Amino acid sequence: MIEQLPLVARRALALALLALLATGVWWLALEPVMAAYRTNRAAIAAARAELARYQSVAAFEAKLDASATLVDATPLMGQTLPGESDAIALAGLQSLLQTIASSNGAQILSAQALTALEAGRASLVGVRVDMAGELAAIQRTLHKIENQTPFLFVVRANLRARDVAPETAVYETVILDVQLDIYGARAARPATAGAP
């Protein structure tokens, strides 16, 4: 029956069968390899992002070590958070941050205690705060935190503008959601005689 077709039709039929066979080979053999390649590429990108996070933690630790050396070399009078314990100093820090934020027009939505860190003669107590406010209020709040005595250290900041239509946005009235990790030093108790 195929032999009865004209030569051009037979060649067209052969080319169509060859194209169908090539498509089948693609979907059965090459597409799974390409899908695995795309999956591996996504996994590598995720691993690189995680590595960058770990590197930032390591860099933060190095900065803390440098800060500890500086803290050891300077007198701490008036530059530390008051309190006999980390818990009391942390409560004072949260209260201080609430006062700073509210006096500058920002609103603290939540606060979470961070693990205390030791830095020479001082213990660093920290809090993660979620706050919201207009751009100008957030700027004033951050400025006050960074110029505060006792010294406070913003070690991580995540700022995100709430969704606004670009044509209706006014620079000063953009509302920001902000998450900050803030540490303050609390003077360690002096070593007592006979203490190990």
Residue pairs with C-beta under 8 A, 6 or more apart in sequence:
2 10
2 13
5 13
60 155
64 117
64 119
64 124
67 119
67 153
68 118
68 119
68 120
68 122
69 120
71 119
71 120
71 121
71 122
71 185
72 120
72 121
76 121
76 122
76 185
76 187
78 149
78 150
79 149
79 150
79 151
79 185
80 122
80 150
80 184
80 185
80 186
80 187
81 89
81 92
81 93
81 96
81 125
81 150
81 184
81 185
81 186
82 88
82 89
82 92
82 186
83 89
83 90
83 91
83 92
83 186
84 189
86 116
86 123
86 125
86 186
89 123
89 125
89 184
89 186
90 113
90 116
90 125
90 126
90 127
93 125
93 126
93 127
93 152
93 182
93 184
94 111
94 127
94 129
96 148
96 152
97 108
97 111
97 127
97 129
97 145
97 182
98 108
98 111
100 141
100 144
100 145
100 148
101 107
101 108
101 129
101 131
101 133
101 141
102 108
103 144
104 133
104 137
104 140
104 141
104 144
105 133
105 134
105 136
105 137
105 140
105 141
106 131
106 132
106 133
106 137
106 138
106 140
106 141
106 178
107 131
107 132
107 133
108 129
108 130
108 131
109 130
109 131
109 132
110 129
110 130
111 127
111 128
111 129
111 130
112 127
112 128
112 129
113 125
113 126
113 127
113 128
114 125
114 126
114 127
114 128
114 181
114 183
115 126
116 123
116 124
116 125
116 126
117 123
117 124
117 126
117 183
118 124
118 188
119 185
121 187
121 188
122 185
122 186
122 187
122 188
123 185
123 186
123 187
123 188
124 153
124 183
124 184
124 185
124 186
125 183
125 184
125 186
126 155
126 181
126 182
126 183
126 184
127 181
127 182
128 179
128 180
128 181
128 182
129 179
129 180
129 182
130 177
130 178
130 179
131 138
131 141
131 177
131 178
131 179
131 180
132 175
132 176
132 177
132 178
133 141
133 175
133 176
133 178
134 172
134 173
134 174
134 175
134 176
135 171
135 172
135 173
135 174
135 175
135 176
136 172
138 159
138 176
138 178
142 154
142 157
142 180
145 152
145 154
145 180
145 182
146 152
146 154
150 184
150 185
151 184
151 185
152 182
152 183
152 184
153 182
153 183
153 184
154 180
154 181
154 182
155 181
155 182
155 183
156 179
156 180
156 181
157 178
157 179
157 180
157 181
158 178
158 179
158 180
159 176
159 177
159 178
160 176
160 177
160 178
161 174
161 175
161 176
161 177
162 174
162 175
162 176
162 177
164 174
164 175
